[in-house]
Amino acid sequence: MAGARGACAMKILVLSLLRLGDVILHRELAQSLKNEYPGAQIDFVIDDQFRAVKELIPEVSKWHQIPRLRWQKILVERKQSPARAKFELQKMVADIGAESYDLVLNATHSRFSARLMDLISAKKKIGAQMINGKVGTASNRWQQYLNENFSGDGRSRFHYLELLHRSLEISFTVPRRRNQKKDSIYLQVLTSDEKKNWGLNRYFELFGRLRAQFPEKRIRVLCSPAEKKQVQNFFSEEDIFCVDLLSLQKSLVKAELLITGDTSVQHLAAQVGCRTLSLFLGSADPVKTAPWNQGARILSAQSPCFPCRHSDPCSQRSHLCAESIPVGEVLRSASRILLNLKEERHQEQEVKVQQRHFFIENLENPELDARVEQLAWSFYLSREPGVSFLPLASSAQDLMRDLGPHFVLSDFEQSYHRAQEFQMGLEEMQRRIRLLQQCVLQKDPKKAFQAQRLLVRAGLQKLTLQVGPLSDSLARLNFAMTRSPQDHFILLKELRAGLEQALELAHIRLQIFAHLQSLMKGGQDGRRVYELNQEHSIET
């Protein structure tokens, strides 16, 4: 997808005001910008508490730092003057304005960053800005999807970096980085969120079993200075590696494998080519934040509540996420990576790029539903207004080729039937919403409106349960019903918008399945899939 737009030097500013891991991930954005605009000067705005990242991202020329914590303290404490924070903000905006940026990109999608976008002058701005007093993204559907699914606890069909690149209209690639050094194995044993922790006791057992199986390798335990005392309860001083980010980055260049939770360190490792085995627990969603490196391996929790909401504490009596990933399974996955083995993959997942999309694939049993849904959402989000033609046939052929022998006829038939039922359910929902609209036009609509609204809610809940993997297509409809505004016309407007989105996605989805069915009957790839399934049926 890469392709330079021109050799003229530009000045580009990126607002990167999220957490440490996100700022480290934004190095990929800086590299993409360098490829897109050769010779351009790339500058970042960051929270000054993460200033240590400046040494990790050489692609950035100039750093503007916002003392957010100090400003918050000034605004909260009684003896402080709010005018001081206002003066500092005005000065910083003036300093940024003096740079005369050609392009400003908001990679933060927050209310604060949207207001900052309004204050900064530039020839062109892309990303979240304030529109009519609200955070808005008027540019494209990808931006809207990014805000809806990453500002809170929304689910996503796409990796954060893919969404960010597409929403900011920047070409990208997902690299396959591999360092050639085989120096050490590192264990990152803690994360910033207790729900994402696998447990020091499990890491201690894994440490011992790895040392016994690979006695020739150096195994070290990573931690921050703030975590060291806790880690010392399980590991000896000589096994603990407690260093700053720059020293850690240099060490990971020579490392053979990092075993970690969903942390900023996994992204640092992926960027320097260190192989990773990431354990995703709690609210950590591999689809959103897996390492940006093809071939990265992942073990996800198998508990029914995974992934949970980021803002909620664990609702279970015990940590089911951690319990669902035994030490033996992590050891087997690590051994397969270290010995370059491919058999017996069990619950392991791998980062891949298929049909120009970042994808997390279950190695034992690739999911047709997930692939079709990502494809349908991609076409929906990329569709230009008024454009009717979509290259669905070629994409369906690529999908069938990617899945190969994993393309199971029974799975296809079940998924196709579910998509057809979903379409019929949406048509019934459309009828109910029309009846709701008629209630608004009556002379005394309140009682009839409330009764019909309950019917719409019940029908939506039933449809959401029925369609399972397709339920995120109903997110806008469900959100409209939970808001329940007093203004009936606002509710109807939001319901119609949600229904329009769901119907368009359903139409694209059915077209993909129809093309797959046609390929199965007549195409060479389809005939081979059919033959493989027939052989499997005979063997069974």
N, C-alpha and C positions, 0 to 999 in steps of 0.2 A: 504493500500500500504506500510505501514511501515514494516521495517524488518532490524534488526541490522546486520551490515556486520562483526562485530567482536569486541572483547572486548579490543583489544590492543589500548593503548593511542596514539593519533595522535595530531599533531599541525596543525590547519587549519586557514587560513587567508582569510577574506572576504573583498573585495574592495566595500565599500558602500559610494560612493561619489556623491549621488544625493541630493535631497531636504529633508527637515525635515520629511515630511510625509513618504517618501520612506525609510528613515533610520528607522523610527518607524516600518514600515511594515517588514523590514528585521529582526525584532525580531522573526518573524515566521520562517524565514530561519535558524536563530541560534537554535531555538527549534528543528527544523527538523534535523539539523546536530547533535544535542545532542542525538536524538533518533537513528540516523543512525550510529553514531560512539560513543558508550558509553565511557565515560571517556576522550573524546577528549578535548583539549584546543582550544576554539574558540576565535579568535582575529579579530578585525575590523580595517579597515582604513577608517576614516571619514574626512569630511571638519571641521576644528576646530570651525567654526561659529555655528555648531550644537552640540557642546560638552555637552550641557545640557542633551542629550539623554543617556549619560553614566549611569545616575542613573535609567533610565527606563528599561534597558536591562541587567538584572543580569546574563544572560547566557554567556555574553562576559567577558573573563578574562583580556585581555589587549587591550588598545586603542592606535592606531597610528593616530596622528592628522596632517592634511595637512593645512598649513596656506595659502589657495588658494588666498583669497582676498589680503593678504599682498604681495604675489608673483606677482599677477597681477599689483599691484601698483608699485612694484619695476621695473617691465618690461616696464611699460607705462611712468612713470615720467622720465624726462630728467636727473635730478640730481642723480638718483639712478643707481647703478651698477648691470647689469644683472648677473654678475658673483656671486653676493651674493645669488640670488635665485637659481642659479645652484649649488652652494656649499651646500646650505641647502637641496636641493633635493637629492644630492649625499649622504649626511650624513644620511638622512632619509632612503634611499634605503639600505645603508650599515647596519643601525640598524635593518631593517626588515630582511635583508639577514642573519644577525647573529643569528636570531631566528631558522633558519634551518627548515622551514615549510615543512610538507609532502604534503600539498595540498593548492593551492591558487585558490579562486573562484572570478571571476569578476562579481559582481552583478550590475554593473553600465552601461555597454554597451555604453561608450563614447570614443572619440579619446584619451583623456587624460588618462583614465583608461587603455585603450589598450596599450598605450606606457609604462605606469607604470608596466603592466604585463610583458612586455619584459625585464624591468630592474630588476625585482625581481626574484631571483633564488629559485626554489622549485622542489621537486621530480615530482610533477604533477600539471598542470595548466588546468583549465576549464573556458571557457568564452571568451569574445572578446579579441583578440590580434591583433597586427599589422602584416598583411600578404601582402608582396609586396607593402608596402607604404600605405595600406588601412586597415581600421578596418575590420577584418575578423573573421569568426567563422567556423572553419573547422570541428568541432566535430559532430554536428547533425543538422537535419532540424529545430528542436525546437529553437536552437540558432539563426539560420538565420531568422526565423519567428519573434522572439523577437526583433532582431535588426531592421527588416523592419517595424515593427508595433509600436514600442515604442520609437525609436530614433527621430521620427518626429511627424507628425499628422496622422499616419496610423490608420485604424480601426483594431479591433481584435475580434476574436471569443472566446478568453480565458482571464481570469483574469491575471493581471500582475504577481501575486505570483505563480499561477499554471505554467505559462510559464517559470518563473525564476527557479522553482524547476525542471521542466522537462528538461530545457536546460542545467542545471548544474548537471543533473543525480542524483537528490536527491528525495527520497520518501517523501510523504507528506500526511497529512490529513487536512480537513477543520473542525475545532472543532464546537461543539454546546455548547458554554459557556453561563452560566446563573448564575448571582449572586443572592443570596436570600434576599438581603437587599432591602428595599423600603423606601428610605430616601428622595430623591429629584428628581425633573425633571429639567434638564438643557437645555438651549437654546444656541447653539453656533451661534451667529447672523451674523458673518462676515467671509469671506474667504479671501485668498490672491489674488483673481482675481475678479474684479468687475463683470465680466460676470457670475460668479458662485453665486453671492449674490442674495438672495430672496428679500431683502429689509427690512430695519429697521422698516419701517411703518407696513409692514405685520407681522413681528415678534412681534411688539408692540400690534397689534390687537389680535394675537394668544395668547400672554401672558395674556391679560385680559380675553379672553374667557376660557382659561385653568383654570385660577384662579377661575372663576365663576363656572365652572363645577366640579372642584376638589378643593374645599376650604380647605380640610384637608391636601393637599400636599404643600410642599415648592417648589417654582419655582424660579430658579435663572438664570441669564444671564451671559454667559461666554464671556470673551474677554481678549486680551493681553494688557499689559500696553500701547503699542502704539495705541491701538484701543479705549481705555477707554474714551477719550474726545469725540469721535464721538458717542459712545454708550450712553453717559450721556445726549445727546440731546433728547433721548426717554425714558430712564429708570432712576429710582432713585438710589441713592448711595447704599441703603440697599438691592436692588435687583440685583446689579452687583457683580459678583464673579471674581475678577482679581487676579490670582495666578500663580506661576511658574508651570512647567510641572509635577514635582514630586508630588506637593501638589494636582494638578488636578487629577493625576492618582489615588491617594489615595481616593479622593472624589468620583471619578467615580465608585470605587469598591462598594460604598454604594448607588449609584444612581439607580433609577428605570428606567429612560428613558433619552436618549439624542436625541434632535432634532437638526439637523445640516446640513450644506452644505457639499460639498466634501472637507473635511479638514483632517489634521493630527489627530485632536481630535477624529474623528469617529473611526480611527484605534486604538487609545489608549483605547477608550471605549470598542471596540470589544474584545480587548485582556484581559480585566479584567471582561468580562461578563456582561457589562451594555447593556441593549437593546437599539437599535438605530433606528431612523427614519431619513433617509438621503434624502435630496432634491438635485437632480442632475440637474444642469442647465448649460447653456453655453457649454464650451468644456469638462465638466465633463462627463465621460462615465462610467456608472455603471458596464458594462461588464469588464472594465479594472481595476477599483479602488474601487469597492464596499467593505464594511467592510468584513473582512475575518472571518465570523462567521455565521454559519447556522441559518436561521430564521431572520436575519437582514432584516428590511423593507426599501423599497425604493420608492420614488415618483419621476418620471422623467418628464422633460418638455415635453409638447405635441406639441410644435411649429415645423413647417416643417423644420426649419434650424438646429434643434438640432440633435446630438451634432455638434458644429462648430469646426473649427480648433483652436487649443490652441494658436497659434501665431498671430491670426487675431483678431482685435477689433470687437465688435458686429456690424453687418451690418444693423440692423433694427432701425427704428426711435424710437421705444420704446422697453423695455425689454420683448419680447414676451415669453421667457422662464419662467420668474417669473409670468407673467400674466396668463400663462396656468395652474398654480397650485394655485387655490383659497385658501384663509385662511380656509374656511369651510372644504375643502378636507383634509388639513393637520390636522385639529382638529379631523375630523372623524377617520383618520388613527391612530392618537395618542390615541384616546379614545378606539379604538379596541385593541390596544396593552395593554393599562393600565387595561382594563376590560376583557382581554382575549377573545374577540369576534372574530368570523370568517366570519360573513355574510357581504354583501354589500362592497366588496373590491374595486370596481371601477377600478381606474388606478394604484392600488398598485402592487408592485413587491416584491419578497422575494428571499433571497439567499438560494440556495439549493445545495446539492451534489447528482448528478444523474449519474450513470455509471462511477463513479470515476472522474467526472469532476465538477468543480465549475460552477454553472449555475444561471442566473438571470431569474426567471420565472414570467410571468404575471399571477397573481392569478385569474383574471377574465377570461382570454382566453389564455392559453398556446399556444405558437407558434410552430407548427410542423416544419416549414422551418428552424427556428433557431436551433432546436434540431438536425435535420438531418445534417445541415451544420457543426455544432460543431463536430458531430460524424465523418463526412467525413474528415474534416480537421485533427482530431485527428489520424485517421488511416493513412492519408497521411504523417503526420509529424513523426509518430512513425515507419513507414515502413522501414525495413532494406533493403539495396540494394540486389536485387536478390530474395527477399522473395515474393512469389506470394499468399500464403494462408493468408487470414485475417478472424478473427472470427466474420464475419458480421451477421450471422444468430442469434447467441446468443445475440448480441448487439441490433439487430432489435427487438427481443422478449422483452428484457429489456426496450427498448424505448416504445413499445406499452403498456407494463405493467405500466410504469411510467405515461404515459398520460391518461390511463384508459378511463373514460367517456368523457374526453376532446378530444379524438381522433375522429375527425369529418370526415366522408367519403368524403364529398364535398371538404374539405380542402386538404385531401390526394390526391384526383384525380387532383385537380388544381396544387398542388405542383409537383406531378409525371409528369404531362403534361409539366410543366415548365422545369423540369430537362431533359426531352426528347428533347424539343425544343433547350435547351442549347447545348446538345450533337450535334445536327444537325448543329447549328450555328458554333460550334467549327470546325466541319468537313469542312464547307464552308471557315472558316478562314484559315484552314490548306491548302486548295487549293489556296487561294490568296497568302499566304506566299510562296508557291512553285513557283507561277508565278513571284513573286518578286525576288526569287532566280535565276530564269532563266534570268531575266533582267540584273542581275549582270554579268552573263557569256557572254552577248552579247559584240560585239566589241565596240559599242558606247552606253553604258548603261544609261547615265545620264538622258536623256529625258524620256525614257521608264520606268526607275527606279522610277523617281519622280512621274509619272502618276500612276504607280501601287501602290506606297506607299500611295498616297492619297486615293486610293480605299481600301487599307488595313485599313487606319485610319477611313474612313467612315463606313466600315463594323464593325469595333471594337466598334465605338461609338453607332451604331444601336444595336449591341448585348448587350452592357452594359445597355442600356435603357430597352431592352426587358426583361432581366433576373432578374432585380430588386434585390431581396435578395441574389442572387448568384454572384453579380457583383464583390465581392472581389476576386473571383477566377480569374478574369481578371486583377488583379492589376499589375502583372509583365508585361503583354502585353501592358497595357496602359502606364506604366512607360517607357518602351522601346520606344514607339512612341513619347512621350513628349520630350525625350532626343534628338532624331534625330541626332545621331553622323554622322560626315562627312564620316567616314569609313563605307562603305556599308556592309562589312563582319561582323563588330561589331554589327551593327543593326540586321542583320540576325541571328547572334548567340543569341542575347538577345531575339528576337522574338521567336526563336525555343525553348529556355529555358522556356519562359512564356507559350507557347502553350503546351509544354510537361507537365507542372504543371497543367494547366487547364484541359487537357484531362484526366490525372490521377485522378484528383478530380472528374471529371464528371463520370468516370467509377465507382469509389467507390460509388458515390451518387446514381447512377442508380441501383447498386447492393443492396444498403440499401432499396430503394423503392421496388425492386423486392421481397426482403425477407419480407417486410411489407405486400405486396400484397398477398404473399403466406400464411402468417400467418392469414390474414383476411379470406382467403378461407377455411383453414383447421385447424388452431390452436385454442385451447380453448380460449386464450385471444382474438384472432381475432374474434371468433364467438360471444363472449360477447360484443365486441366493435360494431359488426354488429347489434346485437340485440338492444343495447342502441340507436344506430343511427336510427334504424327502429322505435323504440318507439317514439323517438323525432319527426320523420317525420310524424307519425300518429297523435301525439298531435298537431303538427303544422297545 
